[in-house]
């Protein structure tokens, strides 16, 4: 089953371009396919745990992404770890 899902998603995603970013059209296609699989009972979305080590290496854009992920209905449990004490992160003046 997992290989079937992977091959279907690879067929949908295709070329992501030079930047590695997934185009908005592709994201919409994936969301539609996942919604279809959920309705058919082929897929179930289960919230998980997101563990981020070396969190002091993240920049402001990464924290913004994590914030958006935590605001969703299926928000993961987020665990952050670092070996640093109080530190500034890239993009923050304070």
KOLVO-43617 format. One record per residue: residue in one letter; x, y, z of N, C-alpha, C, CB in turn. Coordinates in steps of 0.02 Angstrom, whole numbers, plus 50000, padded with zeros to 5 digits. Glycine has a CB too. Example, Ala and Ser with C-alpha at 12.3 -4.5 7.8 and 13.67 -1.06 7.14 Angstrom:
// KOLVO-43617
a506604971650390506154977550390506604983550390505654977650452/s506424988850354506844994750357506455000250394507044997050286/
END
This chain:
// KOLVO-43617
x500424994050000500005000050000500435006350000499535000050061/x500965006350043501395012250048501725013849982501925011150102/x501975008649946502295009749881501805012449830502605003249855/x501195010249834500675012649788500545020149801500015008749797/x500485022049864500385029049881500975033249859500265029949955/x501585030649871502185034449852502205035449777502825030749875/x502065030249737502095031049665501555035849640502025024249630/x500965035649671500435040349651500635047449666499775038549687/x500925048749725501135055449743501705057749698501345055849816/x502165053249681502715055149636502435057049568503225049449629/x501925053649545501615055249481501295062149483501105049949462/x501005063949541500675070449548501195075949554500215070449609/x501705074849596502195080149611502615081749550502645078049668/x502905076649518503305077849458503905082149473502885080949404/x504045086749428504625091249434504455096949481504835093849365/x504885097949532504775103449579505165109749559504975101349648/x505585109449508505955115349488506635115549521505575121649504/x507025120649504507705121149529507745122749603508075126449491/x507245126349630507285128549700507085123149749506845134549710/x506765117849726506525112749771505855114449802507035111549826/x505595120249786504935122349812504385118649774504845130049805/x503865116849809503295113649777502815119149755502945108649825/x502635119049692502205124149664501505123749695502165123549587/x501155129449697500495129549729499995125049693500235136749730/x500055124549627499605120149590499695112849611499715120849513/x500325111049622500485104149643500225102849713501245102849639/x500305107749757500035107149825499285106049824500215113349867/x498935109849782498215109149776498015102249750497925114549730/x498395099649701498255092949676498355087649730498705091449616/x498885088349769499025083649823498485084049875499715084949854/x498285090049894497745090849944497105087649919497635098249959/x496955088549855496345085549827496385077949828496235088049755/x496955075249810497035067949809496995065049880497715065949777/x497305068249928497275065949997496555066250023497745070150043/x496195071650007495495072250027495075066649996495215079250006/x495215065149933494865059749899494995053049933495065059349824/x495635051749949495815045449982495495044950051496575044749988/x495445050650086495125050550152494395048850146495215057350187/x494055051750096493345050350086493225043050067493055054950032/x493695040150029493625033250007493855028350061494025032049944/x494125030850115494365026450169495045023350155493875021050181/x495395025850104496065023350087496605026550129496205024450013/x496465032250159496975035850197496665038850260497295041350154/x497085039550309496885042650372497455047150393496725037250427/x497295053150413497805057850436497825057450512497665065050411/x498425055950537498525055250608499045060350630498745047950627/x498865064650678499375069450701499955065750732499065074450751/x500535068450723501135065150748501545069750792501555062650692/x502165067750800502645071450840503185074050794502945067150897/x503325080350799503865083450760504425085250808503615089750720/x504995082050800505565083250844506085087250804505875076550870/x506255093150829506745097450796507355098050841506445104550779/x507905095150821508535095650858508935101450830508945088950854/x509385104150869509795109850848509355115750827510265107950790/x508825116950866508335122050849508645129050845507765122050900/x509215130050878509545136550875509805138250805510115136850926/x509825133250761510065134450693509515136950646510355128050666/x508885136850669508325138850626508305146450619507665136250655/x508055148750563507975155950553507235157850563508215158050482/x507095164250555506425166850568505895163650522506415174450560/x506085162150460505615159050414505415152050437505915158750343/x505895148350465505745141650491505255142150549506385138050513/x505365146950594504905147750650504215149750626505175152850700/x504185153750573503545155750545503175149650517503645160950490/x503545145250483503245139150456502985134750513503755135250414/x503385133850565503185129750622502565132650656503755129150674/x502535139250660501955142550690501325140950650502065150150694/x501365141350583500795139750541500585132450550500955141150466/x501075127950555500925120850565500555119750631501565116650563/x500735123450682500425122650747499715125550750500845125850801/x499545129750702498885132750701498375128550662498925139650671/x498595123050632498145118950592497735114250638498535114850541/x497205111450609496785106650647497175100450667496175104750606/x497635098350625498015092250637498715093950662498055087950573/x498765098850706499415101150730499805095550764499325107050778/x500445095050747500855089950780501065092150850501475088350737/x501275087350889501605088950952502305091150931501625082851003/x502525096850955503175099550935503655099350993503105106850909/x504225096050983504745095651033505365098851003504885088251056/x505645103751038506245107151014506815105751062506125114851006/x507415104751034507995103351075508585107551051508165095851075/x508995109551097509615113151081510115111951136509475120751071/x510755112951120511265112451171511515119351192511845108151146/x511155124451172511335131251189510855133851241511325135751127/x511095138851277510665142151325510245147351289511075145451382/x510185153151317509815158551285510235161051227509655164351336/x509925161451169510295163451109509835167251062510595157351074/x510135171251019509755174650967509715170150906510085181550949/x509165170450870509115166650808509155171350749508475162550806/x509335168750692509455172750632508815176450614509685168150574/x508885182950601508315186950581507965190550639507825182650545/x508215189550699507905192750758508405197550788507685187350811/x508195203550802508635208750829508665208650906508415215550806/x508245204650938508205204651011508545198551040507485204951034/
END
